[in-house]
Amino acid sequence: MGGAERTARKRRQQQQAAGKQAVAKARGGIDSKRIGIIVGVVVLIAAVVVGGLIWTNSSQNATEGQTIPTSQVPASQYPEQRDGLVAVTGNPDAPVTIDVYADFLCPVCGRFQQEFGKQINEKVAQGELLLRTHMVPLLVDASTPAGYSLDAANASLLAADAGKFTAFHDSLFAHQPEEGKRGYSKEQLIQLGRDLGITDQAFAAGINNGKFDQQLTAEMQRISEDSSLHQDFGGRSGFGTPTVTHDGKIVDFAADPQWLDKLTANAGS
């Protein structure tokens, strides 16, 4: 083999080796890029999952550590008191009496309070209406942890003993916890009472020891079995909150936004 041939052959070998190196490098670059993308996606997914868990936990426990703001109610010359497991507010000689059954955790009860609460309070303050409020623990298992609706109902009766039921009731509904999530703790309920001016130590003690818990639980069972309080819920009959009654009959407040004005107007005619 001559020198020229050896030189040409060596050049071809060098070109082949360079080509293989280029292919290997190209392949290595693609793999590295793909790996980088995969790692980035995994990191992004992990961040989304962790962020979601943090948001969910924060949302779940939104009421934790909060001070419940107090609500102002119209000044009234009429007393607030507890009659067994019922909070009674207004003029004992008022021409109209209504009974309202509600649960502090019930979102429909919250909407009822937003729509009609101010009007009810005004008619009570004016002596036109006697209000009997039954706070029932219907959704006792619908908070995390369970028990908020029972704790709140118990606390509201103790607030009634202190003459502060309406302000306590309205404050809890104005800042209502979300169903299925954390309610307010006993200490938060106690602090709300303090902020409303309840100084009697019996209030805090009654909340901590669940003074009316057993009675409220038994009353919830009785009410749920009372057919006079049953309504039709899409083909299913039973008790639900809120329920309003007048003279022993259920008031269809959802069908007639003027129901309260009509009740008081008819009483005066």
MIGU-641730 format. One record per residue (C-alpha): x, y, z; residue in one letter. Coordinates in steps of 0.001 Angstrom, whole numbers. Layout:
MIGU-641730
<east X&north Y&up Z&type A>
...
This chain:
MIGU-641730
<east 0&north 0&up 0&type M>
<east 1471&north 3392&up -1025&type G>
<east 1778&north 6435&up 1146&type G>
<east -1127&north 8166&up -591&type A>
<east -3435&north 5199&up 28&type E>
<east -2423&north 4961&up 3691&type R>
<east -3101&north 8650&up 4108&type T>
<east -6533&north 8382&up 2492&type A>
<east -7436&north 5331&up 4596&type R>
<east -6392&north 7081&up 7800&type K>
<east -8486&north 10108&up 6831&type R>
<east -11556&north 7877&up 6277&type R>
<east -11049&north 6203&up 9691&type Q>
<east -10765&north 9566&up 11361&type Q>
<east -13944&north 10785&up 9642&type Q>
<east -15835&north 7638&up 10705&type Q>
<east -14663&north 8026&up 14314&type A>
<east -15669&north 11685&up 14319&type A>
<east -19096&north 10751&up 12953&type G>
<east -19652&north 8172&up 15678&type K>
<east -18637&north 10676&up 18317&type Q>
<east -21054&north 13236&up 16878&type A>
<east -23904&north 10728&up 16887&type V>
<east -23106&north 9686&up 20447&type A>
<east -22917&north 13299&up 21546&type K>
<east -26212&north 14104&up 19839&type A>
<east -27881&north 11168&up 21482&type R>
<east -26441&north 12128&up 24814&type G>
<east -27743&north 15696&up 24408&type G>
<east -31252&north 14498&up 23604&type I>
<east -31305&north 12142&up 26579&type D>
<east -30038&north 14826&up 28926&type S>
<east -32619&north 17290&up 27687&type K>
<east -35382&north 14720&up 28039&type R>
<east -34232&north 13843&up 31538&type I>
<east -34186&north 17521&up 32442&type G>
<east -37749&north 17960&up 31205&type I>
<east -38933&north 14892&up 33103&type I>
<east -37258&north 16068&up 36290&type V>
<east -38801&north 19510&up 35853&type G>
<east -42273&north 18042&up 35389&type V>
<east -41874&north 15832&up 38449&type V>
<east -40754&north 18808&up 40528&type V>
<east -43689&north 20865&up 39239&type L>
<east -46192&north 18119&up 40063&type I>
<east -44698&north 17736&up 43521&type A>
<east -44962&north 21492&up 44074&type A>
<east -48600&north 21505&up 42974&type V>
<east -49423&north 18563&up 45243&type V>
<east -47669&north 20122&up 48232&type V>
<east -49259&north 23497&up 47501&type G>
<east -52668&north 21858&up 47225&type G>
<east -52207&north 20103&up 50540&type L>
<east -51145&north 23336&up 52204&type I>
<east -54137&north 25218&up 50721&type W>
<east -56551&north 22443&up 51652&type T>
<east -55240&north 22322&up 55213&type N>
<east -55431&north 26106&up 55486&type S>
<east -58983&north 26141&up 54120&type S>
<east -59991&north 23230&up 56331&type Q>
<east -58810&north 25057&up 59424&type N>
<east -59725&north 28615&up 58437&type A>
<east -61383&north 29349&up 61789&type T>
<east -58427&north 28226&up 63910&type E>
<east -57086&north 30970&up 66150&type G>
<east -59653&north 33519&up 64989&type Q>
<east -61431&north 35912&up 67284&type T>
<east -65100&north 35876&up 66328&type I>
<east -66177&north 39461&up 65552&type P>
<east -69208&north 40678&up 67480&type T>
<east -72429&north 41815&up 65792&type S>
<east -74493&north 44780&up 66869&type Q>
<east -78229&north 44246&up 67396&type V>
<east -81039&north 46801&up 67814&type P>
<east -81563&north 48003&up 71352&type A>
<east -84691&north 46484&up 72813&type S>
<east -86644&north 47097&up 75999&type Q>
<east -87808&north 43501&up 75957&type Y>
<east -85994&north 40710&up 77801&type P>
<east -84025&north 37798&up 76430&type E>
<east -84263&north 34609&up 78407&type Q>
<east -84098&north 30847&up 78198&type R>
<east -87245&north 28744&up 78382&type D>
<east -85955&north 25195&up 78695&type G>
<east -84029&north 24632&up 75452&type L>
<east -85575&north 27622&up 73680&type V>
<east -84207&north 31170&up 73567&type A>
<east -87109&north 33603&up 73889&type V>
<east -86748&north 37227&up 72819&type T>
<east -89273&north 40007&up 72536&type G>
<east -92532&north 41288&up 73933&type N>
<east -94413&north 38522&up 75788&type P>
<east -97646&north 40229&up 74681&type D>
<east -96607&north 40605&up 71032&type A>
<east -99425&north 39892&up 68562&type P>
<east -97280&north 37403&up 66595&type V>
<east -95098&north 34555&up 67809&type T>
<east -92831&north 32521&up 65554&type I>
<east -90607&north 29535&up 66289&type D>
<east -87377&north 29230&up 64321&type V>
<east -85441&north 25942&up 64235&type Y>
<east -81866&north 26342&up 63062&type A>
<east -78342&north 24924&up 63259&type D>
<east -75308&north 27183&up 63573&type F>
<east -73462&north 25137&up 60923&type L>
<east -76352&north 24952&up 58432&type C>
<east -75534&north 27073&up 55328&type P>
<east -79235&north 27516&up 54459&type V>
<east -79783&north 28808&up 58005&type C>
<east -76970&north 31268&up 57346&type G>
<east -78739&north 32515&up 54222&type R>
<east -82023&north 32745&up 56133&type F>
<east -80299&north 34907&up 58729&type Q>
<east -78782&north 37136&up 56055&type Q>
<east -82142&north 37623&up 54347&type E>
<east -84498&north 37919&up 57307&type F>
<east -82408&north 38360&up 60461&type G>
<east -82383&north 42174&up 60477&type K>
<east -86127&north 42362&up 59832&type Q>
<east -86867&north 39857&up 62596&type I>
<east -84699&north 41783&up 65067&type N>
<east -86422&north 45057&up 64208&type E>
<east -89896&north 43630&up 64709&type K>
<east -88801&north 42093&up 68008&type V>
<east -87360&north 45446&up 69156&type A>
<east -90592&north 47218&up 68126&type Q>
<east -92706&north 44847&up 70201&type G>
<east -94486&north 43362&up 67183&type E>
<east -92921&north 39914&up 67384&type L>
<east -92089&north 37325&up 70021&type L>
<east -89277&north 35094&up 68745&type L>
<east -88665&north 31574&up 70017&type R>
<east -85382&north 30202&up 68693&type T>
<east -84557&north 26498&up 68810&type H>
<east -80856&north 25976&up 68027&type M>
<east -80651&north 22270&up 67211&type V>
<east -77555&north 20084&up 66678&type P>
<east -78722&north 18614&up 63372&type L>
<east -75253&north 18774&up 61788&type L>
<east -73278&north 17647&up 64810&type V>
<east -71176&north 15284&up 62644&type D>
<east -70699&north 17747&up 59777&type A>
<east -67701&north 19632&up 61146&type S>
<east -64058&north 18595&up 61486&type T>
<east -63693&north 17696&up 64281&type P>
<east -67318&north 16762&up 64886&type A>
<east -69402&north 18557&up 67500&type G>
<east -69422&north 22243&up 66574&type Y>
<east -73189&north 22554&up 66094&type S>
<east -73775&north 20990&up 69518&type L>
<east -71139&north 23160&up 71208&type D>
<east -72578&north 26293&up 69612&type A>
<east -76183&north 25398&up 70483&type A>
<east -75181&north 24760&up 74091&type N>
<east -73242&north 28028&up 74237&type A>
<east -76201&north 29981&up 72821&type S>
<east -78469&north 28770&up 75631&type L>
<east -75881&north 29917&up 78152&type L>
<east -75744&north 33264&up 76343&type A>
<east -79542&north 33435&up 76688&type A>
<east -79160&north 32969&up 80439&type D>
<east -76873&north 36012&up 80364&type A>
<east -79350&north 38046&up 78290&type G>
<east -77034&north 38045&up 75253&type K>
<east -78599&north 35437&up 72993&type F>
<east -79355&north 37635&up 69970&type T>
<east -75895&north 39185&up 69790&type A>
<east -74255&north 35784&up 70290&type F>
<east -76522&north 34150&up 67685&type H>
<east -76039&north 36911&up 65114&type D>
<east -72252&north 36962&up 65594&type S>
<east -71940&north 33245&up 64887&type L>
<east -74087&north 33456&up 61772&type F>
<east -72325&north 36570&up 60484&type A>
<east -69043&north 34635&up 60551&type H>
<east -70381&north 31135&up 59975&type Q>
<east -67861&north 28295&up 59559&type P>
<east -68139&north 26210&up 56417&type E>
<east -69992&north 22921&up 56672&type E>
<east -67603&north 19965&up 56648&type G>
<east -64686&north 22028&up 57942&type K>
<east -63488&north 23248&up 61309&type R>
<east -66019&north 25061&up 63487&type G>
<east -65142&north 27280&up 66436&type Y>
<east -63600&north 25773&up 69551&type S>
<east -65105&north 26048&up 73007&type K>
<east -62493&north 28633&up 73933&type E>
<east -63442&north 30731&up 70895&type Q>
<east -67102&north 30548&up 71904&type L>
<east -66193&north 31565&up 75448&type I>
<east -64161&north 34508&up 74149&type Q>
<east -67088&north 35651&up 72008&type L>
<east -69231&north 35714&up 75137&type G>
<east -66591&north 37744&up 76967&type R>
<east -66417&north 40204&up 74067&type D>
<east -70193&north 40601&up 74280&type L>
<east -69950&north 41449&up 77965&type G>
<east -70729&north 38088&up 79576&type I>
<east -68699&north 38020&up 82782&type T>
<east -70419&north 35255&up 84745&type D>
<east -68028&north 32316&up 85173&type Q>
<east -70991&north 29969&up 84808&type A>
<east -71004&north 30797&up 81089&type F>
<east -67483&north 29467&up 80472&type A>
<east -67992&north 26538&up 82824&type A>
<east -71232&north 25584&up 81068&type G>
<east -69526&north 25594&up 77676&type I>
<east -66582&north 23537&up 78870&type N>
<east -68723&north 20897&up 80564&type N>
<east -71447&north 20818&up 77894&type G>
<east -74192&north 21794&up 80318&type K>
<east -77098&north 21256&up 77894&type F>
<east -75500&north 18697&up 75577&type D>
<east -77540&north 15681&up 76654&type Q>
<east -80789&north 17607&up 76647&type Q>
<east -80094&north 19088&up 73225&type L>
<east -79260&north 15677&up 71787&type T>
<east -82493&north 14220&up 73159&type A>
<east -84459&north 17215&up 71878&type E>
<east -82943&north 16805&up 68420&type M>
<east -84210&north 13234&up 68368&type Q>
<east -87683&north 14331&up 69478&type R>
<east -87871&north 17087&up 66900&type I>
<east -86725&north 14832&up 64071&type S>
<east -89605&north 12465&up 64885&type E>
<east -92239&north 15207&up 65151&type D>
<east -94277&north 14853&up 61947&type S>
<east -95740&north 18362&up 62363&type S>
<east -92252&north 19704&up 61614&type L>
<east -91648&north 17499&up 58592&type H>
<east -91371&north 18972&up 55100&type Q>
<east -90974&north 17518&up 51639&type D>
<east -87437&north 17633&up 50306&type F>
<east -87734&north 16473&up 46729&type G>
<east -89869&north 13435&up 47478&type G>
<east -88257&north 12761&up 50845&type R>
<east -90146&north 13865&up 53944&type S>
<east -88405&north 14806&up 57156&type G>
<east -87149&north 17580&up 59411&type F>
<east -84659&north 20101&up 58136&type G>
<east -83245&north 23467&up 59063&type T>
<east -84216&north 26217&up 58925&type P>
<east -87859&north 25595&up 59803&type T>
<east -90198&north 28405&up 60801&type V>
<east -93595&north 27847&up 62405&type T>
<east -96474&north 30138&up 63356&type H>
<east -99477&north 28913&up 65299&type D>
<east -98240&north 25354&up 64887&type G>
<east -97982&north 25535&up 61097&type K>
<east -94857&north 25626&up 58952&type I>
<east -94243&north 28964&up 57228&type V>
<east -93058&north 28713&up 53611&type D>
<east -90646&north 31637&up 53784&type F>
<east -88820&north 30535&up 50634&type A>
<east -91938&north 30995&up 48510&type A>
<east -92884&north 34398&up 49914&type D>
<east -90202&north 36950&up 50873&type P>
<east -92944&north 39098&up 52461&type Q>
<east -94047&north 36386&up 54874&type W>
<east -93075&north 38253&up 58033&type L>
<east -94690&north 41537&up 57026&type D>
<east -97883&north 39645&up 56189&type K>
<east -97902&north 37846&up 59544&type L>
<east -97586&north 41077&up 61522&type T>
<east -99984&north 42975&up 59260&type A>
<east -102655&north 40294&up 59569&type N>
<east -102251&north 40255&up 63338&type A>
<east -102964&north 43971&up 63511&type G>
<east -106025&north 43889&up 61271&type S>
